[in-house]
C-alpha cells in the first residue's frame, strides 16, 4: 500500500516541524539535508527557520540540524547520532533505529511517495 504525499501535505509538515523546532529553544547555525529527500526538506526549513543550508557533509557540526524525508530503518541517520545538534524528518517508521528529535508524522502506509519522486 502506498501513501501519496502531496505538496500540500509537505507544506503542512514543514509548518509542523518548524514550529516544533522553534518551540524547543534549540539554536542551530545551519541545516544539512541528506541527499536526496532531505535536500527538499532542508531548503523548506531553511526558509522557515532563516538558517543557511550546507551541502558539504564535512561541515556538519554539533550546531547543525540534520534533516531527511523519513526515518525508516534508521541506517542513514545513525551516522549523525551524537554528532549533530538535532535530527528532523517528515515521517517516522515504527521500529526505526533512529528516532529523530523532531518529526511531523508517523508513516501510515507501507511506502510513502513524496511529490518529488516518481510513483
Secondary structure, 3 states (H helix, E strand, C coil): CEEECCHHHHHHHHHHHHHHHHHHCCCCCEEEECCCHHHHHHHHHHHHHCCEEECCHHHCCCCEEEEEEEECCCHHHHCCCCCCCEEEEEEECCCCCCCCCEEEEECCCCEEECCCCCC
